[in-house]
């Protein structure tokens, strides 16, 4: 099964609570939260991975 990454945005001005990234088997193993931006506020430095 492809990897899933659950992310939350800690930007106090952002309305995005959390989102999930589902990506294919072709994604490099070292891809992490820092490679993405929030789809709502476009910030990357305020994203944090949700650890289950």
N, C-alpha and C positions, 0 to 999 in steps of 0.2 A: 504494500500500500504506500502511495506517495506520502511524503512528510507533510505535516500540518504545523503551522506556527501560529499561536494565539498571541495577540499583541494588544496592548492598551496604550492610549495616548495620555500623557501626563500634563499636556498643555492646558492650563487653567482656563484659557479662552476658547478651547476647542469643544465642540458638542459631541465628538466621537467618543464613545465609551470604550468599546473594544471591537476587534475584528479578527478574522482568521484568514491566514494565507494558506492556500492549498496549491502545491506546485508539483510538477512532474518529476519523474525519475531522472530527467536530464539536468536538473538543477545541481550545481556543484555542492559538495559536502560542507564547504566553509561559508555558505550563505547564511546570514543572520539578520537580526532586526536592523542593524546599521545600514543594510543595503536597501531599505525601503523608506518611504515617506508616508505620513498619515494621508489617507485619501480625502480627508475633510479640510485640514488646516495646512497641509503640505510641509509640515515640519518633520525632520528625521531625528533630531537630537532629543525629542521628548517621548520617543517610543520606547517601550519596555516590553520584554517578553513576559508572558504570564506563565509562571511555573505551576504545573498541576501536581 
